[in-house]
Amino acid sequence: MKLEHWIIVAFLALCAAMTGVFVAENWARTHPLETASGLHELVHHDLDLSADQEVELEQIEHRFAAKKAELEQKLRAANFTLAGAMEADKSYSPAVQAAIDDFHTAMGELQKVTIEHVFEMREILTEEQAIVFDTEVVRALTEL
């Protein structure tokens, strides 16, 4: 292949990688938050929690907020590293690949912590409340 063709291929690969990172970052930022905020709205306003449940829920949310903030910082750091690698290498280099892997790892950790949080909230609910909660979780996860 001619050099011009390789340049075009490299440019298209770079564009595809940047698009993938942009889409993944925006999904990670918005989707868990929409799901979590819908669940929190449901739990706080629609399930008629007892005073004891409210206290437990506040503790659960406080722990989750700390973990979430830490993981969001990891996402920002991984994105910063990726931007630096892409700027420096101008190719799909091992440094770019490693930065993408770091971003995906942080995104996966955030998703796991969010799911653990959902189950932790569920544990404080009565059977009747849990049925409503479970329905909302399934709806939120299957909604496009």
N, C-alpha and C positions, 0 to 999 in steps of 0.2 A: 504494500500500500504506500501511496505517496504521503509525504509529510503533512500535506494539507488535509488529507483524509484523517490522519491520526489526530490532528489538532481539532478537527470537527468532532470526532468521536470523544475525545477528552472533554471538550466543552459541553457536549450533550450529557455526558456522564456527570459532570460537575453540576449542571442544571438539575438533573434528575435527583442527585443527592441533596441538593439544597431544597428542592421541592419536598422531598420526603421528610427532611428535618423540620421544615416549616409546618407541614401538615401534622406530623406527630406532636410537635410542640403545642400547636393550637388545640389539638384534640385533647392532649393531656391537661392543658389549662382549663378548658371549658367543660368537657364531658364529665369528669369526676365531680366538678363543682356543681354542675346542674343536677346531677343525680343526688349528691349529698345534700344540696340545699332543698330539693324536693322532699327527700326523706326527713330532713330536719323540720321542715314545715309540717309534714304529716305528724311526726312524733310530738312536736311541741303544741300543735294546735288542734289536731284531729283525734288523737288517741286518748284524751282525758287522763293524762298521767296523774298518779298520786303524788303527794308531796315527797315521799321517799324515792319514788322513781325519778322525779325531777332532780333531786340531789345527786342520785347516782348518775343520771344523764349528764349533768354539769361536769362531774369528775371525768367521765368518759370523754366528753368533748374537749376538756382541757388537755388531757393526755394526747388525744389525736391531733389537736392543733399544734402542739410542740413537735410531734413526729412529722407532721405534714410540712411545717415550716422548714425543718431540717432537710427533708427530701426535695422540696422545691428549690432550696439553695443548691443542692447537688445538681439538679436539672439545669439551673442557670450556669453553674460552673462548667458542666459538661458542654453546654452550648457555647460558652465562651472559648473553651479549649478547642472545640470543633471549628469555630470561626477562625481562630488563630492558625490551626493546622491547614485549613483550606486556603487561607490567605498566604501562608508561607510556602506550601507545597504546590499549589495550583494543579493538583492531580488527586486521584483517588489513592492516596498513599497509605502506608501502614499507620501513620499518625492520624490521618482522617478516619480510617477504619476503626482504630482504637477509640477515638473520640466518639464516634457513632455508637460503638458498643457501650461505652460509659454512659451515654445518654439513655440508651435503651435499658440498661441495668437500673439506672435511677428511676426511669419511668415505670419499670416493672415493680420496683420496690414501693413506689407511691401507690400503684394499683393494689398491691398486696396489703399494704397498711390500710388503705381505704376499705377493702373488703373485710379485713379483720375488725375495723371500726363498725361496719354495718352489723356484723355478727355480735359484737360486744353490745351494741345498742339493743339488738333483738333479745339478748339474754335477760334484760330487765323487764320485758313486757309480759303481760298475762297472755294466756292462750288466745283469747279473743283479739287482743291488740296485735299479737304476732301474725294472725291470719291477715289482717288488713295491711300490716307492714310488709309481709312476704309478697302480697299481691303488688304493692307499689314497687318493691325491689325488682320483681320480674318485669313489670311494665317499664320501669326506667332503663333497665338493661337491654330490653328488646325494642325499645322505641328508636326510630331512626331520626 
